[in-house]
């Protein structure tokens, strides 16, 4: 990712120090991880449902 940013900016004649690009790379990586997680919302709903079910079983 960093290399592609550097090459893109270099083609445009823009010189940017690496310490400015690293935070952007970290944000992009986090964005990719969150967007590539399959069924992230379903997983959360499943955990909430499972917790509710175990609470109901404990009361019986």
CHARMM internal coordinates of N, CA and C (Angstrom, degrees):
IC EDIT
DIST 1 N 1 CA 1.4514
DIST 1 CA 1 C 1.5273
ANGL 1 N 1 CA 1 C 110.56
DIST 1 C 2 N 1.3226
ANGL 1 CA 1 C 2 N 116.75
DIHE 1 N 1 CA 1 C 2 N -48.31
DIST 2 N 2 CA 1.4637
ANGL 1 C 2 N 2 CA 119.92
DIHE 1 CA 1 C 2 N 2 CA -178.21
DIST 2 CA 2 C 1.5195
ANGL 2 N 2 CA 2 C 110.91
DIHE 1 C 2 N 2 CA 2 C -61.15
DIST 2 C 3 N 1.3359
ANGL 2 CA 2 C 3 N 116.17
DIHE 2 N 2 CA 2 C 3 N -41.41
DIST 3 N 3 CA 1.4592
ANGL 2 C 3 N 3 CA 119.53
DIHE 2 CA 2 C 3 N 3 CA -179.51
DIST 3 CA 3 C 1.5229
ANGL 3 N 3 CA 3 C 111.12
DIHE 2 C 3 N 3 CA 3 C -63.19
DIST 3 C 4 N 1.3342
ANGL 3 CA 3 C 4 N 117.07
DIHE 3 N 3 CA 3 C 4 N -38.83
DIST 4 N 4 CA 1.4632
ANGL 3 C 4 N 4 CA 119.32
DIHE 3 CA 3 C 4 N 4 CA 179.98
DIST 4 CA 4 C 1.5258
ANGL 4 N 4 CA 4 C 111.18
DIHE 3 C 4 N 4 CA 4 C -68.20
DIST 4 C 5 N 1.3315
ANGL 4 CA 4 C 5 N 116.56
DIHE 4 N 4 CA 4 C 5 N -35.40
DIST 5 N 5 CA 1.4712
ANGL 4 C 5 N 5 CA 119.68
DIHE 4 CA 4 C 5 N 5 CA 176.09
DIST 5 CA 5 C 1.5194
ANGL 5 N 5 CA 5 C 109.43
DIHE 4 C 5 N 5 CA 5 C -65.40
DIST 5 C 6 N 1.3498
ANGL 5 CA 5 C 6 N 115.37
DIHE 5 N 5 CA 5 C 6 N -47.11
DIST 6 N 6 CA 1.4616
ANGL 5 C 6 N 6 CA 119.34
DIHE 5 CA 5 C 6 N 6 CA 179.08
DIST 6 CA 6 C 1.5182
ANGL 6 N 6 CA 6 C 111.76
DIHE 5 C 6 N 6 CA 6 C -58.79
DIST 6 C 7 N 1.3250
ANGL 6 CA 6 C 7 N 116.97
DIHE 6 N 6 CA 6 C 7 N -46.47
DIST 7 N 7 CA 1.4646
ANGL 6 C 7 N 7 CA 119.55
DIHE 6 CA 6 C 7 N 7 CA -177.41
DIST 7 CA 7 C 1.5264
ANGL 7 N 7 CA 7 C 110.93
DIHE 6 C 7 N 7 CA 7 C -65.73
DIST 7 C 8 N 1.3145
ANGL 7 CA 7 C 8 N 117.30
DIHE 7 N 7 CA 7 C 8 N -38.15
DIST 8 N 8 CA 1.4642
ANGL 7 C 8 N 8 CA 120.54
DIHE 7 CA 7 C 8 N 8 CA 178.59
DIST 8 CA 8 C 1.5320
ANGL 8 N 8 CA 8 C 110.59
DIHE 7 C 8 N 8 CA 8 C -64.01
DIST 8 C 9 N 1.3230
ANGL 8 CA 8 C 9 N 116.11
DIHE 8 N 8 CA 8 C 9 N -46.53
DIST 9 N 9 CA 1.4639
ANGL 8 C 9 N 9 CA 119.50
DIHE 8 CA 8 C 9 N 9 CA -179.89
DIST 9 CA 9 C 1.5255
ANGL 9 N 9 CA 9 C 111.47
DIHE 8 C 9 N 9 CA 9 C -67.97
DIST 9 C 10 N 1.3266
ANGL 9 CA 9 C 10 N 116.65
DIHE 9 N 9 CA 9 C 10 N -36.74
DIST 10 N 10 CA 1.4613
ANGL 9 C 10 N 10 CA 120.36
DIHE 9 CA 9 C 10 N 10 CA 179.78
DIST 10 CA 10 C 1.5245
ANGL 10 N 10 CA 10 C 110.60
DIHE 9 C 10 N 10 CA 10 C -63.77
DIST 10 C 11 N 1.3395
ANGL 10 CA 10 C 11 N 116.93
DIHE 10 N 10 CA 10 C 11 N -40.01
DIST 11 N 11 CA 1.4603
ANGL 10 C 11 N 11 CA 120.62
DIHE 10 CA 10 C 11 N 11 CA 177.72
DIST 11 CA 11 C 1.5220
ANGL 11 N 11 CA 11 C 111.03
DIHE 10 C 11 N 11 CA 11 C -61.83
DIST 11 C 12 N 1.3156
ANGL 11 CA 11 C 12 N 115.74
DIHE 11 N 11 CA 11 C 12 N -32.33
DIST 12 N 12 CA 1.4684
ANGL 11 C 12 N 12 CA 120.33
DIHE 11 CA 11 C 12 N 12 CA -179.90
DIST 12 CA 12 C 1.5294
ANGL 12 N 12 CA 12 C 112.19
DIHE 11 C 12 N 12 CA 12 C -84.63
DIST 12 C 13 N 1.3276
ANGL 12 CA 12 C 13 N 116.56
DIHE 12 N 12 CA 12 C 13 N -6.23
DIST 13 N 13 CA 1.4581
ANGL 12 C 13 N 13 CA 120.24
DIHE 12 CA 12 C 13 N 13 CA 179.28
DIST 13 CA 13 C 1.5147
ANGL 13 N 13 CA 13 C 113.25
DIHE 12 C 13 N 13 CA 13 C 82.88
DIST 13 C 14 N 1.3281
ANGL 13 CA 13 C 14 N 117.16
DIHE 13 N 13 CA 13 C 14 N 19.23
DIST 14 N 14 CA 1.4616
ANGL 13 C 14 N 14 CA 121.57
DIHE 13 CA 13 C 14 N 14 CA -179.52
DIST 14 CA 14 C 1.5230
ANGL 14 N 14 CA 14 C 108.42
DIHE 13 C 14 N 14 CA 14 C -103.08
DIST 14 C 15 N 1.3257
ANGL 14 CA 14 C 15 N 116.07
DIHE 14 N 14 CA 14 C 15 N 130.05
DIST 15 N 15 CA 1.4585
ANGL 14 C 15 N 15 CA 120.70
DIHE 14 CA 14 C 15 N 15 CA 177.57
DIST 15 CA 15 C 1.5245
ANGL 15 N 15 CA 15 C 107.81
DIHE 14 C 15 N 15 CA 15 C -108.44
DIST 15 C 16 N 1.3368
ANGL 15 CA 15 C 16 N 115.58
DIHE 15 N 15 CA 15 C 16 N 120.53
DIST 16 N 16 CA 1.4630
ANGL 15 C 16 N 16 CA 121.32
DIHE 15 CA 15 C 16 N 16 CA -179.02
DIST 16 CA 16 C 1.5268
ANGL 16 N 16 CA 16 C 107.86
DIHE 15 C 16 N 16 CA 16 C -125.58
DIST 16 C 17 N 1.3450
ANGL 16 CA 16 C 17 N 117.49
DIHE 16 N 16 CA 16 C 17 N 128.11
DIST 17 N 17 CA 1.4680
ANGL 16 C 17 N 17 CA 119.47
DIHE 16 CA 16 C 17 N 17 CA 177.57
DIST 17 CA 17 C 1.5343
ANGL 17 N 17 CA 17 C 111.16
DIHE 16 C 17 N 17 CA 17 C -62.59
DIST 17 C 18 N 1.3303
ANGL 17 CA 17 C 18 N 115.48
DIHE 17 N 17 CA 17 C 18 N 149.35
DIST 18 N 18 CA 1.4663
ANGL 17 C 18 N 18 CA 120.30
DIHE 17 CA 17 C 18 N 18 CA -175.57
DIST 18 CA 18 C 1.5239
ANGL 18 N 18 CA 18 C 112.11
DIHE 17 C 18 N 18 CA 18 C -61.63
DIST 18 C 19 N 1.3431
ANGL 18 CA 18 C 19 N 118.44
DIHE 18 N 18 CA 18 C 19 N -34.00
DIST 19 N 19 CA 1.4644
ANGL 18 C 19 N 19 CA 119.34
DIHE 18 CA 18 C 19 N 19 CA -177.42
DIST 19 CA 19 C 1.5318
ANGL 19 N 19 CA 19 C 112.21
DIHE 18 C 19 N 19 CA 19 C -67.11
DIST 19 C 20 N 1.3073
ANGL 19 CA 19 C 20 N 118.37
DIHE 19 N 19 CA 19 C 20 N -13.82
DIST 20 N 20 CA 1.4683
ANGL 19 C 20 N 20 CA 120.82
DIHE 19 CA 19 C 20 N 20 CA 172.53
DIST 20 CA 20 C 1.5261
ANGL 20 N 20 CA 20 C 111.13
DIHE 19 C 20 N 20 CA 20 C -84.68
DIST 20 C 21 N 1.3165
ANGL 20 CA 20 C 21 N 116.58
DIHE 20 N 20 CA 20 C 21 N -26.91
DIST 21 N 21 CA 1.4609
ANGL 20 C 21 N 21 CA 120.21
DIHE 20 CA 20 C 21 N 21 CA -176.15
DIST 21 CA 21 C 1.5255
ANGL 21 N 21 CA 21 C 111.78
DIHE 20 C 21 N 21 CA 21 C -87.50
DIST 21 C 22 N 1.3249
ANGL 21 CA 21 C 22 N 118.81
DIHE 21 N 21 CA 21 C 22 N -29.48
DIST 22 N 22 CA 1.4625
ANGL 21 C 22 N 22 CA 120.99
DIHE 21 CA 21 C 22 N 22 CA -176.84
DIST 22 CA 22 C 1.5322
ANGL 22 N 22 CA 22 C 113.36
DIHE 21 C 22 N 22 CA 22 C -58.22
DIST 22 C 23 N 1.3475
ANGL 22 CA 22 C 23 N 120.76
DIHE 22 N 22 CA 22 C 23 N -44.38
DIST 23 N 23 CA 1.4748
ANGL 22 C 23 N 23 CA 118.90
DIHE 22 CA 22 C 23 N 23 CA 177.00
DIST 23 CA 23 C 1.5285
ANGL 23 N 23 CA 23 C 112.27
DIHE 22 C 23 N 23 CA 23 C -61.63
DIST 23 C 24 N 1.3151
ANGL 23 CA 23 C 24 N 116.87
DIHE 23 N 23 CA 23 C 24 N -37.00
DIST 24 N 24 CA 1.4627
ANGL 23 C 24 N 24 CA 120.60
DIHE 23 CA 23 C 24 N 24 CA 177.33
DIST 24 CA 24 C 1.5234
ANGL 24 N 24 CA 24 C 110.34
DIHE 23 C 24 N 24 CA 24 C -63.41
DIST 24 C 25 N 1.3236
ANGL 24 CA 24 C 25 N 116.64
DIHE 24 N 24 CA 24 C 25 N -42.13
DIST 25 N 25 CA 1.4620
ANGL 24 C 25 N 25 CA 120.90
DIHE 24 CA 24 C 25 N 25 CA 179.06
DIST 25 CA 25 C 1.5271
ANGL 25 N 25 CA 25 C 110.33
DIHE 24 C 25 N 25 CA 25 C -63.48
DIST 25 C 26 N 1.3262
ANGL 25 CA 25 C 26 N 117.45
DIHE 25 N 25 CA 25 C 26 N -42.71
DIST 26 N 26 CA 1.4657
ANGL 25 C 26 N 26 CA 120.92
DIHE 25 CA 25 C 26 N 26 CA 179.85
DIST 26 CA 26 C 1.5263
ANGL 26 N 26 CA 26 C 110.86
DIHE 25 C 26 N 26 CA 26 C -63.03
DIST 26 C 27 N 1.3265
ANGL 26 CA 26 C 27 N 117.16
DIHE 26 N 26 CA 26 C 27 N -41.76
DIST 27 N 27 CA 1.4649
ANGL 26 C 27 N 27 CA 120.51
DIHE 26 CA 26 C 27 N 27 CA 177.96
DIST 27 CA 27 C 1.5223
ANGL 27 N 27 CA 27 C 110.54
DIHE 26 C 27 N 27 CA 27 C -64.94
DIST 27 C 28 N 1.3126
ANGL 27 CA 27 C 28 N 116.93
DIHE 27 N 27 CA 27 C 28 N -40.89
DIST 28 N 28 CA 1.4638
ANGL 27 C 28 N 28 CA 120.41
DIHE 27 CA 27 C 28 N 28 CA -179.95
DIST 28 CA 28 C 1.5274
ANGL 28 N 28 CA 28 C 110.71
DIHE 27 C 28 N 28 CA 28 C -65.05
DIST 28 C 29 N 1.3345
ANGL 28 CA 28 C 29 N 117.04
DIHE 28 N 28 CA 28 C 29 N -41.99
DIST 29 N 29 CA 1.4643
ANGL 28 C 29 N 29 CA 120.79
DIHE 28 CA 28 C 29 N 29 CA 178.65
DIST 29 CA 29 C 1.5261
ANGL 29 N 29 CA 29 C 110.91
DIHE 28 C 29 N 29 CA 29 C -61.97
DIST 29 C 30 N 1.3321
ANGL 29 CA 29 C 30 N 117.25
DIHE 29 N 29 CA 29 C 30 N -43.23
DIST 30 N 30 CA 1.4670
ANGL 29 C 30 N 30 CA 120.77
DIHE 29 CA 29 C 30 N 30 CA 178.41
DIST 30 CA 30 C 1.5232
ANGL 30 N 30 CA 30 C 110.34
DIHE 29 C 30 N 30 CA 30 C -63.40
DIST 30 C 31 N 1.3176
ANGL 30 CA 30 C 31 N 116.66
DIHE 30 N 30 CA 30 C 31 N -40.89
DIST 31 N 31 CA 1.4670
ANGL 30 C 31 N 31 CA 121.46
DIHE 30 CA 30 C 31 N 31 CA 178.25
DIST 31 CA 31 C 1.5289
ANGL 31 N 31 CA 31 C 110.52
DIHE 30 C 31 N 31 CA 31 C -61.43
DIST 31 C 32 N 1.3289
ANGL 31 CA 31 C 32 N 117.03
DIHE 31 N 31 CA 31 C 32 N -43.87
DIST 32 N 32 CA 1.4645
ANGL 31 C 32 N 32 CA 121.33
DIHE 31 CA 31 C 32 N 32 CA 179.96
DIST 32 CA 32 C 1.5299
ANGL 32 N 32 CA 32 C 111.18
DIHE 31 C 32 N 32 CA 32 C -64.15
DIST 32 C 33 N 1.3218
ANGL 32 CA 32 C 33 N 116.79
DIHE 32 N 32 CA 32 C 33 N -41.91
DIST 33 N 33 CA 1.4685
ANGL 32 C 33 N 33 CA 120.44
DIHE 32 CA 32 C 33 N 33 CA -179.82
DIST 33 CA 33 C 1.5227
ANGL 33 N 33 CA 33 C 110.35
DIHE 32 C 33 N 33 CA 33 C -63.23
DIST 33 C 34 N 1.3291
ANGL 33 CA 33 C 34 N 116.86
DIHE 33 N 33 CA 33 C 34 N -45.24
DIST 34 N 34 CA 1.4635
ANGL 33 C 34 N 34 CA 120.03
DIHE 33 CA 33 C 34 N 34 CA -178.93
DIST 34 CA 34 C 1.5196
ANGL 34 N 34 CA 34 C 112.01
DIHE 33 C 34 N 34 CA 34 C -66.64
DIST 34 C 35 N 1.3121
ANGL 34 CA 34 C 35 N 117.18
DIHE 34 N 34 CA 34 C 35 N -38.76
DIST 35 N 35 CA 1.4638
ANGL 34 C 35 N 35 CA 119.78
DIHE 34 CA 34 C 35 N 35 CA -178.37
DIST 35 CA 35 C 1.5209
ANGL 35 N 35 CA 35 C 113.13
DIHE 34 C 35 N 35 CA 35 C -78.43
DIST 35 C 36 N 1.3169
ANGL 35 CA 35 C 36 N 118.18
DIHE 35 N 35 CA 35 C 36 N -20.69
DIST 36 N 36 CA 1.4582
ANGL 35 C 36 N 36 CA 120.76
DIHE 35 CA 35 C 36 N 36 CA -178.99
DIST 36 CA 36 C 1.5228
ANGL 36 N 36 CA 36 C 112.88
DIHE 35 C 36 N 36 CA 36 C -96.03
DIST 36 C 37 N 1.3375
ANGL 36 CA 36 C 37 N 117.38
DIHE 36 N 36 CA 36 C 37 N 2.16
DIST 37 N 37 CA 1.4620
ANGL 36 C 37 N 37 CA 120.27
DIHE 36 CA 36 C 37 N 37 CA 177.84
DIST 37 CA 37 C 1.5213
ANGL 37 N 37 CA 37 C 108.44
DIHE 36 C 37 N 37 CA 37 C -80.57
DIST 37 C 38 N 1.3353
ANGL 37 CA 37 C 38 N 117.56
DIHE 37 N 37 CA 37 C 38 N 112.87
DIST 38 N 38 CA 1.4660
ANGL 37 C 38 N 38 CA 119.59
DIHE 37 CA 37 C 38 N 38 CA -177.97
DIST 38 CA 38 C 1.5237
ANGL 38 N 38 CA 38 C 111.23
DIHE 37 C 38 N 38 CA 38 C -70.36
DIST 38 C 39 N 1.3139
ANGL 38 CA 38 C 39 N 114.52
DIHE 38 N 38 CA 38 C 39 N 136.25
DIST 39 N 39 CA 1.4647
ANGL 38 C 39 N 39 CA 121.89
DIHE 38 CA 38 C 39 N 39 CA 173.94
DIST 39 CA 39 C 1.5259
ANGL 39 N 39 CA 39 C 113.18
DIHE 38 C 39 N 39 CA 39 C 54.52
DIST 39 C 40 N 1.3255
ANGL 39 CA 39 C 40 N 117.19
DIHE 39 N 39 CA 39 C 40 N 41.14
DIST 40 N 40 CA 1.4588
ANGL 39 C 40 N 40 CA 120.34
DIHE 39 CA 39 C 40 N 40 CA -179.61
DIST 40 CA 40 C 1.5227
ANGL 40 N 40 CA 40 C 110.52
DIHE 39 C 40 N 40 CA 40 C -62.58
DIST 40 C 41 N 1.3400
ANGL 40 CA 40 C 41 N 117.15
DIHE 40 N 40 CA 40 C 41 N -41.81
DIST 41 N 41 CA 1.4619
ANGL 40 C 41 N 41 CA 120.02
DIHE 40 CA 40 C 41 N 41 CA 178.67
DIST 41 CA 41 C 1.5206
ANGL 41 N 41 CA 41 C 111.24
DIHE 40 C 41 N 41 CA 41 C -68.38
DIST 41 C 42 N 1.3180
ANGL 41 CA 41 C 42 N 117.57
DIHE 41 N 41 CA 41 C 42 N -39.89
DIST 42 N 42 CA 1.4608
ANGL 41 C 42 N 42 CA 120.45
DIHE 41 CA 41 C 42 N 42 CA 178.86
DIST 42 CA 42 C 1.5212
ANGL 42 N 42 CA 42 C 110.89
DIHE 41 C 42 N 42 CA 42 C -63.92
DIST 42 C 43 N 1.3177
ANGL 42 CA 42 C 43 N 116.90
DIHE 42 N 42 CA 42 C 43 N -36.42
DIST 43 N 43 CA 1.4571
ANGL 42 C 43 N 43 CA 121.04
DIHE 42 CA 42 C 43 N 43 CA 179.45
DIST 43 CA 43 C 1.5238
ANGL 43 N 43 CA 43 C 109.86
DIHE 42 C 43 N 43 CA 43 C -63.71
DIST 43 C 44 N 1.3330
ANGL 43 CA 43 C 44 N 117.16
DIHE 43 N 43 CA 43 C 44 N -43.03
DIST 44 N 44 CA 1.4568
ANGL 43 C 44 N 44 CA 121.15
DIHE 43 CA 43 C 44 N 44 CA 179.25
DIST 44 CA 44 C 1.5186
ANGL 44 N 44 CA 44 C 110.05
DIHE 43 C 44 N 44 CA 44 C -64.36
DIST 44 C 45 N 1.3287
ANGL 44 CA 44 C 45 N 117.09
DIHE 44 N 44 CA 44 C 45 N -44.69
DIST 45 N 45 CA 1.4590
ANGL 44 C 45 N 45 CA 120.15
DIHE 44 CA 44 C 45 N 45 CA 178.84
DIST 45 CA 45 C 1.5202
ANGL 45 N 45 CA 45 C 110.59
DIHE 44 C 45 N 45 CA 45 C -63.50
DIST 45 C 46 N 1.3218
ANGL 45 CA 45 C 46 N 117.86
DIHE 45 N 45 CA 45 C 46 N -37.79
DIST 46 N 46 CA 1.4621
ANGL 45 C 46 N 46 CA 121.56
DIHE 45 CA 45 C 46 N 46 CA 178.51
DIST 46 CA 46 C 1.5222
ANGL 46 N 46 CA 46 C 110.23
DIHE 45 C 46 N 46 CA 46 C -62.54
DIST 46 C 47 N 1.3276
ANGL 46 CA 46 C 47 N 117.15
DIHE 46 N 46 CA 46 C 47 N -44.40
DIST 47 N 47 CA 1.4643
ANGL 46 C 47 N 47 CA 119.99
DIHE 46 CA 46 C 47 N 47 CA 179.92
DIST 47 CA 47 C 1.5171
ANGL 47 N 47 CA 47 C 111.08
DIHE 46 C 47 N 47 CA 47 C -63.58
DIST 47 C 48 N 1.3326
ANGL 47 CA 47 C 48 N 117.44
DIHE 47 N 47 CA 47 C 48 N -40.34
DIST 48 N 48 CA 1.4594
ANGL 47 C 48 N 48 CA 120.12
DIHE 47 CA 47 C 48 N 48 CA 178.46
DIST 48 CA 48 C 1.5213
ANGL 48 N 48 CA 48 C 110.44
DIHE 47 C 48 N 48 CA 48 C -65.86
DIST 48 C 49 N 1.3267
ANGL 48 CA 48 C 49 N 117.87
DIHE 48 N 48 CA 48 C 49 N -40.44
DIST 49 N 49 CA 1.4607
ANGL 48 C 49 N 49 CA 121.75
DIHE 48 CA 48 C 49 N 49 CA 179.11
DIST 49 CA 49 C 1.5210
ANGL 49 N 49 CA 49 C 110.48
DIHE 48 C 49 N 49 CA 49 C -65.94
DIST 49 C 50 N 1.2985
ANGL 49 CA 49 C 50 N 117.53
DIHE 49 N 49 CA 49 C 50 N -41.57
DIST 50 N 50 CA 1.4576
ANGL 49 C 50 N 50 CA 121.47
DIHE 49 CA 49 C 50 N 50 CA 179.98
DIST 50 CA 50 C 1.5250
ANGL 50 N 50 CA 50 C 110.46
DIHE 49 C 50 N 50 CA 50 C -64.22
DIST 50 C 51 N 1.3278
ANGL 50 CA 50 C 51 N 116.40
DIHE 50 N 50 CA 50 C 51 N -39.57
DIST 51 N 51 CA 1.4642
ANGL 50 C 51 N 51 CA 120.04
DIHE 50 CA 50 C 51 N 51 CA 178.82
DIST 51 CA 51 C 1.5208
ANGL 51 N 51 CA 51 C 109.70
DIHE 50 C 51 N 51 CA 51 C -64.84
DIST 51 C 52 N 1.3179
ANGL 51 CA 51 C 52 N 116.91
DIHE 51 N 51 CA 51 C 52 N -43.49
DIST 52 N 52 CA 1.4617
ANGL 51 C 52 N 52 CA 121.63
DIHE 51 CA 51 C 52 N 52 CA 179.50
DIST 52 CA 52 C 1.5251
ANGL 52 N 52 CA 52 C 110.21
DIHE 51 C 52 N 52 CA 52 C -62.65
DIST 52 C 53 N 1.3119
ANGL 52 CA 52 C 53 N 117.47
DIHE 52 N 52 CA 52 C 53 N -41.58
DIST 53 N 53 CA 1.4605
ANGL 52 C 53 N 53 CA 122.26
DIHE 52 CA 52 C 53 N 53 CA -179.46
DIST 53 CA 53 C 1.5248
ANGL 53 N 53 CA 53 C 110.89
DIHE 52 C 53 N 53 CA 53 C -64.85
DIST 53 C 54 N 1.3258
ANGL 53 CA 53 C 54 N 117.80
DIHE 53 N 53 CA 53 C 54 N -43.02
DIST 54 N 54 CA 1.4687
ANGL 53 C 54 N 54 CA 119.91
DIHE 53 CA 53 C 54 N 54 CA 179.70
DIST 54 CA 54 C 1.5180
ANGL 54 N 54 CA 54 C 110.80
DIHE 53 C 54 N 54 CA 54 C -66.91
DIST 54 C 55 N 1.3330
ANGL 54 CA 54 C 55 N 118.00
DIHE 54 N 54 CA 54 C 55 N -34.15
DIST 55 N 55 CA 1.4629
ANGL 54 C 55 N 55 CA 120.25
DIHE 54 CA 54 C 55 N 55 CA 176.37
DIST 55 CA 55 C 1.5206
ANGL 55 N 55 CA 55 C 110.74
DIHE 54 C 55 N 55 CA 55 C -65.17
DIST 55 C 56 N 1.3403
ANGL 55 CA 55 C 56 N 117.13
DIHE 55 N 55 CA 55 C 56 N -40.72
DIST 56 N 56 CA 1.4621
ANGL 55 C 56 N 56 CA 120.79
DIHE 55 CA 55 C 56 N 56 CA 178.33
DIST 56 CA 56 C 1.5196
ANGL 56 N 56 CA 56 C 110.84
DIHE 55 C 56 N 56 CA 56 C -64.56
DIST 56 C 57 N 1.3125
ANGL 56 CA 56 C 57 N 117.55
DIHE 56 N 56 CA 56 C 57 N -40.97
DIST 57 N 57 CA 1.4614
ANGL 56 C 57 N 57 CA 121.02
DIHE 56 CA 56 C 57 N 57 CA -179.83
DIST 57 CA 57 C 1.5252
ANGL 57 N 57 CA 57 C 111.41
DIHE 56 C 57 N 57 CA 57 C -67.58
DIST 57 C 58 N 1.3195
ANGL 57 CA 57 C 58 N 117.40
DIHE 57 N 57 CA 57 C 58 N -33.02
DIST 58 N 58 CA 1.4628
ANGL 57 C 58 N 58 CA 120.81
DIHE 57 CA 57 C 58 N 58 CA 178.98
DIST 58 CA 58 C 1.5218
ANGL 58 N 58 CA 58 C 111.54
DIHE 57 C 58 N 58 CA 58 C -68.69
DIST 58 C 59 N 1.3343
ANGL 58 CA 58 C 59 N 117.64
DIHE 58 N 58 CA 58 C 59 N -31.19
DIST 59 N 59 CA 1.4641
ANGL 58 C 59 N 59 CA 121.11
DIHE 58 CA 58 C 59 N 59 CA -178.71
DIST 59 CA 59 C 1.5226
ANGL 59 N 59 CA 59 C 111.91
DIHE 58 C 59 N 59 CA 59 C -75.26
DIST 59 C 60 N 1.3083
ANGL 59 CA 59 C 60 N 118.42
DIHE 59 N 59 CA 59 C 60 N -21.96
DIST 60 N 60 CA 1.4698
ANGL 59 C 60 N 60 CA 121.08
DIHE 59 CA 59 C 60 N 60 CA -177.85
DIST 60 CA 60 C 1.4644
ANGL 60 N 60 CA 60 C 113.01
DIHE 59 C 60 N 60 CA 60 C -78.71
END
COOR INIT
IC SEED 1 N 1 CA 1 C
IC BUILD
